[in-house]
């Protein structure tokens, strides 16, 4: 095929030939990970490949924490759509997430993930600008996701103090202080003990599975009488104030949507995984498939056992930790049962999940800085630690700063928390949009072992349609009529992040950012 010049008169981009495709297949099938990266124009870094398919797959499970995430947000579905929104909304979310992941599994793995996919799928004329905004959106999503996950752990710990420490007075600054402490611990571990994370994540996975069975079995044994099957599968409860049943039910999907974000964590650790080109697609698809199939029975069990929604939401910790309130109510205030059954998130955090989510977030920042999107100091890898220390520190600082917002305004923080799901869904949708419009016409990346063949575009269309649907309702106010206190500030937070991306493009990116394609062009001239 003929060489093509960029529209701005830049270097020649050599189109892929049959020989290139043969070379790509040889590289991928022989699992020469550094050679695959070199073929993309990415020089091997000092990062060590400490993870294999099992440890990275388990890391993906434990950063997504599907049943735990749904548990923390179940109140939203139960008040906006009722049990049917919780049950069938979960099925829809699992299928939608699988459509998106199928597209990602067909791409060569890099730490930038969706940011790099946007860069490579975009037409040359728009490539730098599209990639810039994709990088920012992915960073925003992952920083907010890390903050939301650590906040959920902090609120779980604080709920125990509220329920069982006589005389304790709840203060928001206590939560922020716990978040900063947890973030510091997770970051120190991610900097100095990254090799141990490979082993510790197996312990976290055991806790994830054990908690799945313990929490559901306890409810099934102790709750009597239970809801009817008709209630579980068909109930429509609308306490949101929205008159439209469709709007209320769709808002309830926020609960299930939060259980299917973060599965791309393994993508961002890809350059630290052995046999990444072959095994990374398996980690992503297995995460969503297994989480969807196994969590669905858990969802049904819980739906049978939540018999008093008002009693759940009106309890002392019903808003900050609904499942702590649920087990407190079911156990009759038993301290051992309540703490034991709700200790999964803190246990997972200390057993690797906290450090995993911090690490994945830092790799997004590191990959963007490596391409010139941020100052080069954040692209440095420590000679001794073999991790991007500066990017990890920046991640911790940003999470700590976000936690301080909660001290001054709880409503503003909840907007930040819900914006994490919105930002990550937008980051997933961006490459799908480009695939739908241009396909692989402008792509210079070699294809992975896993391909969709002629179905890649129809699947991209379906995945984009699902993402668009979610994005619309993730921006809706959850309560009507809307006031300053109950407004959904997710769209405001996300818009502020986009404003930062626009300003930084004109002040920094337009002259300093070149992207992965710049290196690729230089290599393939």
C-alpha positions as CSV (number, residue, x, y, z in Angstrom):
1,X,0.0,0.0,0.0
2,X,1.1,3.5,-0.6
3,X,2.7,5.7,2.0
4,X,0.4,8.5,3.4
5,X,1.4,12.0,4.4
6,X,-0.2,13.6,7.4
7,X,-2.7,16.4,6.7
8,X,-0.6,18.9,8.6
9,X,2.5,18.2,6.5
10,X,4.2,16.1,9.2
11,X,6.2,13.0,8.8
12,X,5.3,10.1,6.6
13,X,3.2,7.3,8.2
14,X,3.9,4.1,6.5
15,X,0.8,1.9,6.0
16,X,0.9,-1.6,7.2
17,X,1.8,-4.3,4.7
18,X,1.4,-8.0,4.6
19,X,4.9,-8.4,5.8
20,X,4.2,-6.1,8.7
21,X,1.1,-8.2,9.6
22,X,3.2,-11.4,9.5
23,X,5.8,-9.8,11.8
24,X,3.1,-8.7,14.2
25,X,1.6,-12.2,14.4
26,X,5.1,-13.7,15.0
27,X,5.8,-11.2,17.7
28,X,2.5,-11.7,19.5
29,X,2.4,-15.5,19.2
30,X,5.9,-15.8,20.6
31,X,4.9,-13.6,23.5
32,X,7.9,-11.2,23.1
33,X,6.3,-8.4,25.0
34,X,9.1,-5.9,24.7
35,X,9.3,-6.6,20.9
36,X,5.5,-5.9,20.6
37,X,6.0,-2.5,22.4
38,X,9.0,-1.7,20.2
39,X,6.8,-2.4,17.2
40,X,4.5,0.3,18.5
41,X,7.4,2.8,18.9
42,X,7.5,2.4,22.7
43,X,10.9,1.7,24.1
44,X,10.9,-0.9,26.9
45,X,10.8,0.9,30.3
46,X,12.4,0.1,33.6
47,X,9.1,-1.4,34.8
48,X,9.4,-5.1,35.7
49,X,6.9,-7.7,34.6
50,X,5.8,-8.8,38.0
51,X,2.4,-10.1,37.1
52,X,1.1,-13.1,35.2
53,X,-2.4,-13.9,33.9
54,X,-3.7,-15.1,37.3
55,X,-2.4,-12.3,39.5
56,X,-3.5,-9.6,37.0
57,X,-6.9,-11.3,36.5
58,X,-7.4,-11.4,40.2
59,X,-6.3,-7.8,40.4
60,X,-9.0,-6.9,37.9
61,X,-11.6,-8.7,39.9
62,X,-10.5,-7.0,43.1
63,X,-10.4,-3.5,41.6
64,X,-13.8,-3.9,40.0
65,X,-15.3,-5.5,43.2
66,X,-18.6,-6.0,41.5
67,X,-20.8,-7.3,44.3
68,X,-19.2,-5.0,46.9
69,X,-19.7,-2.0,44.6
70,X,-23.4,-2.9,44.0
71,X,-23.8,-3.4,47.7
72,X,-22.5,0.1,48.5
73,X,-24.9,1.7,45.9
74,X,-27.9,-0.6,46.2
75,X,-30.1,2.1,47.7
76,X,-30.1,4.0,44.5
77,X,-31.7,1.2,42.5
78,X,-34.2,0.3,45.3
79,X,-35.5,3.8,45.4
80,X,-35.4,4.4,41.6
81,X,-37.0,1.4,40.0
82,X,-37.1,-1.0,42.9
83,X,-36.0,-4.6,42.8
84,X,-36.6,-5.0,39.1
85,X,-34.1,-2.2,38.5
86,X,-31.6,-3.9,40.8
87,X,-32.0,-7.3,39.2
88,X,-32.6,-6.7,35.5
89,X,-30.5,-3.6,35.5
90,X,-27.5,-5.7,36.6
91,X,-28.1,-8.1,33.7
92,X,-28.2,-5.2,31.2
93,X,-25.1,-3.7,32.7
94,X,-23.2,-7.0,32.5
95,X,-24.1,-7.4,28.8
96,X,-23.3,-3.8,28.0
97,X,-19.9,-4.1,29.7
98,X,-19.1,-7.2,27.7
99,X,-19.8,-5.5,24.4
100,X,-17.3,-2.7,25.4
101,X,-14.6,-5.2,26.7
102,X,-14.8,-7.2,23.5
103,X,-13.6,-4.2,21.5
104,X,-10.7,-3.6,24.0
105,X,-9.6,-7.2,23.9
106,X,-8.9,-7.0,20.2
107,X,-6.3,-4.2,20.7
108,X,-2.6,-4.5,21.6
109,X,-2.1,-3.9,25.3
110,X,-0.4,-0.8,26.5
111,X,-0.5,1.1,29.9
112,X,-2.4,3.9,28.2
113,X,-5.4,1.7,27.4
114,X,-8.3,3.6,25.9
115,X,-6.2,6.7,25.6
116,X,-3.8,4.9,23.3
117,X,-6.6,3.2,21.4
118,X,-8.1,6.7,20.6
119,X,-4.7,7.8,19.4
120,X,-4.3,5.0,17.0
121,X,-7.8,4.8,15.6
122,X,-8.2,8.5,15.0
123,X,-7.5,10.1,11.6
124,X,-4.2,11.9,11.5
125,X,-5.8,15.3,11.2
126,X,-7.5,14.9,14.6
127,X,-5.2,12.4,16.3
128,X,-3.3,14.7,18.7
129,X,-6.4,16.5,19.9
130,X,-8.5,13.4,20.3
131,X,-5.7,11.6,22.1
132,X,-5.2,14.6,24.4
133,X,-8.8,14.7,25.6
134,X,-8.9,10.9,25.8
135,X,-5.9,11.0,28.1
136,X,-7.4,13.6,30.3
137,X,-10.8,11.8,30.5
138,X,-9.1,8.5,31.4
139,X,-7.0,10.2,34.1
140,X,-10.0,12.0,35.5
141,X,-12.0,8.8,35.6
142,X,-9.3,6.8,37.3
143,X,-8.3,9.4,39.9
144,X,-12.0,9.8,40.8
145,X,-12.5,6.0,40.8
146,X,-9.5,5.6,43.2
147,X,-10.9,8.3,45.5
148,X,-14.4,6.8,45.5
149,X,-13.1,3.3,46.3
150,X,-11.0,4.5,49.2
151,X,-13.9,6.7,50.4
152,X,-16.2,3.7,50.5
153,X,-13.6,1.9,52.7
154,X,-13.3,4.9,55.0
155,X,-17.1,5.2,55.3
156,X,-17.3,1.5,56.1
157,X,-14.9,1.9,58.9
158,X,-16.6,5.0,60.2
159,X,-20.0,3.3,60.1
160,X,-18.7,0.9,62.8
161,X,-17.8,3.8,65.0
162,X,-21.2,5.4,64.6
163,X,-23.0,2.1,65.4
164,X,-20.9,0.7,68.2
165,X,-18.9,3.5,69.8
166,X,-21.0,5.2,72.4
167,X,-20.6,8.9,72.4
168,X,-18.9,9.1,69.0
169,X,-19.9,12.2,67.0
170,X,-19.7,11.8,63.3
171,X,-17.6,14.5,61.6
172,X,-16.8,14.7,57.9
173,X,-13.2,15.6,58.6
174,X,-12.8,12.2,60.3
175,X,-13.7,10.6,57.0
176,X,-11.2,12.7,55.1
177,X,-8.5,11.9,57.6
178,X,-9.1,8.2,57.2
179,X,-9.0,8.5,53.4
180,X,-5.6,10.3,53.6
181,X,-4.2,7.7,55.9
182,X,-5.4,4.8,53.7
183,X,-4.1,6.5,50.6
184,X,-0.7,7.0,52.2
185,X,-0.5,3.4,53.2
186,X,-1.6,2.1,49.8
187,X,0.9,4.3,48.0
188,X,3.9,3.4,50.2
189,X,3.1,-0.3,49.5
190,X,2.7,0.4,45.8
191,X,6.1,2.1,45.7
192,X,8.2,-0.2,47.8
193,X,6.4,-3.6,47.7
194,X,5.1,-3.9,44.1
195,X,6.6,-7.4,43.8
196,X,4.7,-8.6,46.9
197,X,1.5,-7.3,45.3
198,X,1.5,-10.2,42.9
199,X,1.2,-12.6,45.8
200,X,-1.0,-10.5,48.1
201,X,-3.7,-10.1,45.5
202,X,-4.4,-13.9,45.7
203,X,-5.3,-13.3,49.4
204,X,-7.5,-10.4,48.4
205,X,-9.3,-12.7,45.8
206,X,-9.9,-15.3,48.5
207,X,-11.5,-12.5,50.7
208,X,-13.6,-11.4,47.7
209,X,-15.0,-14.9,47.1
210,X,-15.4,-15.7,50.8
211,X,-17.3,-12.4,51.4
212,X,-19.6,-13.2,48.4
213,X,-20.8,-16.4,50.0
214,X,-20.8,-15.2,53.7
215,X,-22.9,-12.1,53.1
216,X,-25.5,-13.8,50.9
217,X,-25.8,-17.0,53.0
218,X,-26.2,-15.0,56.2
219,X,-29.1,-13.0,54.8
220,X,-30.8,-16.1,53.4
221,X,-30.6,-17.9,56.7
222,X,-31.6,-15.0,59.0
223,X,-34.2,-13.0,57.0
224,X,-37.7,-14.4,57.4
225,X,-40.2,-13.9,55.9
226,X,-38.6,-13.0,52.6
227,X,-39.9,-11.0,49.6
228,X,-41.9,-13.0,47.1
229,X,-40.4,-14.0,43.7
230,X,-43.0,-11.7,42.0
231,X,-41.6,-8.7,44.1
232,X,-38.0,-9.6,43.3
233,X,-38.4,-9.8,39.5
234,X,-41.2,-7.4,38.8
235,X,-41.4,-4.8,41.6
236,X,-41.2,-1.2,40.6
237,X,-40.7,1.2,43.5
238,X,-40.3,4.9,42.7
239,X,-39.3,7.1,45.6
240,X,-37.3,9.4,43.3
241,X,-40.0,11.9,42.6
242,X,-39.7,11.4,38.8
243,X,-43.2,10.8,37.3
244,X,-41.8,8.9,34.3
245,X,-41.3,5.2,35.2
246,X,-38.7,4.9,32.5
247,X,-36.6,7.8,33.8
248,X,-36.8,6.4,37.4
249,X,-35.8,2.9,36.3
250,X,-32.9,4.2,34.2
251,X,-31.6,6.3,37.0
252,X,-31.6,3.1,39.1
253,X,-29.1,1.7,36.7
254,X,-26.4,3.8,38.4
255,X,-26.2,1.0,41.0
256,X,-25.3,-1.7,38.4
257,X,-23.1,0.6,36.3
258,X,-20.7,1.2,39.2
259,X,-20.2,-2.6,39.4
260,X,-18.8,-2.7,35.9
261,X,-16.2,0.1,35.8
262,X,-12.6,-0.4,36.6
263,X,-12.3,-3.7,34.7
264,X,-9.7,-1.9,32.5
265,X,-7.2,-1.9,35.5
266,X,-5.4,-4.9,34.0
267,X,-4.9,-2.9,30.8
268,X,-3.1,-0.2,32.6
269,X,-0.8,-2.7,34.2
270,X,-0.2,-4.5,30.8
271,X,3.5,-3.4,30.5
272,X,4.2,-5.2,33.8
273,X,2.5,-8.5,32.7
274,X,4.2,-11.4,31.1
275,X,2.7,-12.6,27.8
276,X,0.4,-9.5,27.8
277,X,-0.5,-9.7,24.1
278,X,-1.9,-13.2,24.6
279,X,-3.2,-13.1,28.1
280,X,-4.5,-9.6,28.7
281,X,-7.7,-10.1,26.7
282,X,-8.5,-13.1,28.8
283,X,-8.2,-11.1,32.0
284,X,-10.7,-8.5,30.8
285,X,-13.3,-10.8,29.3
286,X,-13.0,-13.3,32.3
287,X,-13.5,-10.4,34.7
288,X,-16.8,-9.3,33.2
289,X,-18.1,-12.8,32.3
290,X,-17.4,-14.3,35.7
291,X,-18.4,-11.3,37.7
292,X,-21.7,-11.1,35.8
293,X,-22.5,-14.8,36.1
294,X,-21.6,-15.2,39.7
295,X,-22.9,-11.9,41.1
296,X,-26.3,-12.3,39.6
297,X,-27.3,-15.0,42.1
298,X,-26.0,-12.8,44.9
299,X,-28.2,-9.9,43.5
300,X,-31.2,-12.2,43.6
301,X,-30.5,-13.4,47.1
302,X,-30.1,-9.8,48.4
303,X,-33.3,-8.7,46.6
304,X,-35.2,-11.5,48.4
305,X,-33.9,-10.3,51.8
306,X,-34.2,-6.5,51.7
307,X,-37.7,-6.3,53.0
308,X,-37.7,-2.8,54.6
309,X,-36.2,-0.2,52.3
310,X,-37.3,2.7,54.4
311,X,-35.9,1.1,57.6
312,X,-32.6,0.6,55.7
313,X,-32.3,4.2,54.4
314,X,-33.4,5.9,57.6
315,X,-30.9,4.1,59.9
316,X,-27.9,5.8,61.5
317,X,-25.6,4.7,58.7
318,X,-28.2,3.9,56.0
319,X,-26.8,6.7,53.7
320,X,-23.1,6.3,54.1
321,X,-23.0,2.4,54.3
322,X,-26.4,0.9,53.5
323,X,-25.1,-2.7,53.9
324,X,-23.7,-2.0,57.3
325,X,-27.2,-0.8,58.2
326,X,-28.8,-3.9,56.6
327,X,-26.7,-6.4,58.6
328,X,-27.1,-4.3,61.7
329,X,-30.9,-4.5,61.3
330,X,-31.0,-8.1,60.4
331,X,-28.7,-9.2,63.2
332,X,-30.6,-7.1,65.8
333,X,-27.6,-4.9,66.4
334,X,-25.1,-7.7,66.8
335,X,-21.6,-6.1,66.7
336,X,-19.7,-9.2,65.6
337,X,-22.1,-10.0,62.8
338,X,-22.3,-6.5,61.5
339,X,-18.6,-5.8,61.5
340,X,-17.6,-9.3,60.3
341,X,-19.9,-9.2,57.3
342,X,-19.0,-5.7,56.3
343,X,-15.3,-5.9,56.8
344,X,-14.6,-7.1,53.3
345,X,-13.8,-3.7,51.8
346,X,-11.2,-2.8,54.4
347,X,-9.7,-6.4,54.2
348,X,-9.5,-6.2,50.5
349,X,-7.9,-2.7,50.7
350,X,-5.1,-3.9,53.0
351,X,-4.7,-7.1,51.0
352,X,-3.8,-5.4,47.8
353,X,-6.9,-3.8,46.3
354,X,-6.0,-0.4,47.6
355,X,-2.5,-0.5,46.2
356,X,-3.8,-2.0,43.0
357,X,-6.2,0.8,42.2
358,X,-3.5,3.4,43.2
359,X,-1.0,1.6,40.8
360,X,-3.5,1.4,37.9
361,X,-4.3,5.1,38.3
362,X,-0.6,6.0,38.4
363,X,0.1,4.0,35.2
364,X,-2.5,6.1,33.3
365,X,-0.7,9.3,34.5
366,X,2.7,7.8,33.7
367,X,1.7,6.7,30.2
368,X,0.2,10.1,29.4
369,X,3.4,11.8,30.7
370,X,5.6,9.5,28.7
371,X,3.9,10.8,25.6
372,X,4.4,14.4,26.6
373,X,0.9,15.0,28.0
374,X,2.4,15.9,31.5
375,X,5.8,17.1,32.6
376,X,8.5,14.5,32.0
377,X,9.1,14.0,35.7
378,X,5.9,12.0,36.0
379,X,7.2,9.6,33.3
380,X,10.3,8.7,35.3
381,X,10.7,5.2,36.7
382,X,12.7,4.8,39.9
383,X,16.0,3.0,39.5
384,X,15.5,1.2,42.7
385,X,11.8,0.9,43.0
386,X,11.2,0.0,39.3
387,X,7.8,1.9,39.5
388,X,6.8,5.4,38.4
389,X,7.3,6.9,41.8
390,X,6.4,10.5,40.9
391,X,3.2,9.4,39.2
392,X,2.3,7.4,42.3
393,X,2.9,10.4,44.6
394,X,0.9,12.6,42.3
395,X,-2.0,10.1,42.4
396,X,-1.9,10.1,46.2
397,X,-1.8,14.0,46.4
398,X,-4.8,14.3,44.1
399,X,-6.9,11.7,46.1
400,X,-6.0,13.5,49.3
401,X,-7.0,16.8,47.9
402,X,-10.3,15.4,46.7
403,X,-11.0,14.1,50.2
404,X,-10.6,17.5,51.7
405,X,-13.6,18.7,49.6
406,X,-15.8,16.5,51.7
407,X,-14.9,18.5,54.8
408,X,-16.4,21.6,53.3
409,X,-19.3,20.3,51.3
410,X,-20.6,16.7,51.3
411,X,-22.9,17.3,48.3
412,X,-19.9,18.4,46.2
413,X,-18.0,15.3,47.2
414,X,-20.9,13.0,46.2
415,X,-20.8,14.7,42.8
416,X,-17.1,13.9,42.5
417,X,-17.8,10.3,43.6
418,X,-20.6,9.7,41.0
419,X,-18.5,11.5,38.3
420,X,-16.0,8.6,38.4
421,X,-18.5,6.3,36.8
422,X,-19.5,8.9,34.2
423,X,-15.9,9.7,33.3
424,X,-14.9,6.1,32.9
425,X,-17.9,5.3,30.8
426,X,-17.0,8.2,28.5
427,X,-13.4,7.0,28.3
428,X,-14.7,3.6,27.2
429,X,-17.1,5.1,24.7
430,X,-14.5,7.4,23.0
431,X,-12.6,4.6,21.1
432,X,-16.0,3.0,20.3
433,X,-17.2,6.2,18.7
434,X,-14.1,6.4,16.5
435,X,-14.4,2.8,15.6
436,X,-18.0,3.3,14.5
437,X,-17.1,6.3,12.4
438,X,-13.8,5.3,10.9
439,X,-13.2,1.7,11.8
440,X,-9.6,0.6,11.5
441,X,-9.0,2.7,8.4
442,X,-6.4,4.9,10.1
443,X,-5.0,2.4,12.6
444,X,-1.3,1.6,12.5
445,X,-1.4,-0.7,15.5
446,X,-0.9,-4.4,15.0
447,X,-4.0,-6.4,15.8
448,X,-4.0,-8.7,18.8
449,X,-4.5,-12.4,19.1
450,X,-8.1,-12.0,19.8
451,X,-10.1,-10.4,17.0
452,X,-13.7,-9.8,16.2
453,X,-13.4,-10.0,12.4
454,X,-16.3,-8.6,10.5
455,X,-18.3,-8.2,13.7
456,X,-16.1,-5.6,15.2
457,X,-18.1,-2.7,13.9
458,X,-21.6,-4.0,14.8
459,X,-20.4,-4.7,18.3
460,X,-18.8,-1.3,18.5
461,X,-22.2,0.2,17.5
462,X,-24.0,-1.8,20.2
463,X,-21.4,-0.9,22.8
464,X,-21.6,2.8,21.9
465,X,-25.4,2.8,22.1
466,X,-25.2,1.3,25.6
467,X,-22.5,3.7,26.7
468,X,-24.5,6.7,25.4
469,X,-27.6,5.5,27.3
470,X,-25.7,5.2,30.5
471,X,-24.0,8.6,30.1
472,X,-27.3,10.3,29.7
473,X,-28.9,8.9,32.8
474,X,-25.7,9.2,34.9
475,X,-26.1,12.9,34.5
476,X,-29.8,13.0,35.6
477,X,-30.6,14.3,39.1
478,X,-31.5,11.3,41.2
479,X,-34.3,13.2,43.1
480,X,-37.1,15.4,41.7
481,X,-37.8,18.2,42.2
482,X,-34.2,19.2,42.0
483,X,-32.6,21.4,44.7
484,X,-29.0,22.5,45.4
485,X,-28.8,19.8,48.0
486,X,-29.9,16.8,45.9
487,X,-28.6,17.9,42.5
488,X,-26.4,15.4,40.7
489,X,-23.2,17.2,40.3
490,X,-21.5,14.5,38.3
491,X,-21.9,16.4,35.0
492,X,-20.5,19.6,36.7
493,X,-17.4,17.8,38.0
494,X,-16.9,16.2,34.6
495,X,-17.3,19.5,32.8
496,X,-14.8,21.1,35.1
497,X,-12.3,18.3,34.2
498,X,-12.9,18.9,30.5
499,X,-12.4,22.7,31.1
500,X,-9.0,21.9,32.6
501,X,-8.2,19.7,29.6
502,X,-9.1,22.6,27.2
503,X,-7.0,25.2,29.2
504,X,-4.0,22.9,29.5
505,X,-4.2,22.1,25.8
506,X,-3.7,25.7,24.8
507,X,-1.2,26.5,27.6
508,X,0.9,23.3,27.4
509,X,-0.3,20.5,25.2
510,X,-0.4,22.2,21.9
511,X,3.4,22.7,22.0
512,X,4.6,19.8,24.2
513,X,2.3,16.9,23.5
514,X,3.2,14.6,20.6
515,X,1.7,11.2,21.6
516,X,2.5,7.6,20.9
517,X,2.0,8.3,17.1
518,X,4.9,10.7,17.1
519,X,7.3,7.9,18.1
520,X,5.6,5.4,15.7
521,X,6.0,7.8,12.8
522,X,9.7,8.3,13.5
523,X,10.2,4.5,13.7
524,X,8.3,3.6,10.5
525,X,9.6,6.3,8.2
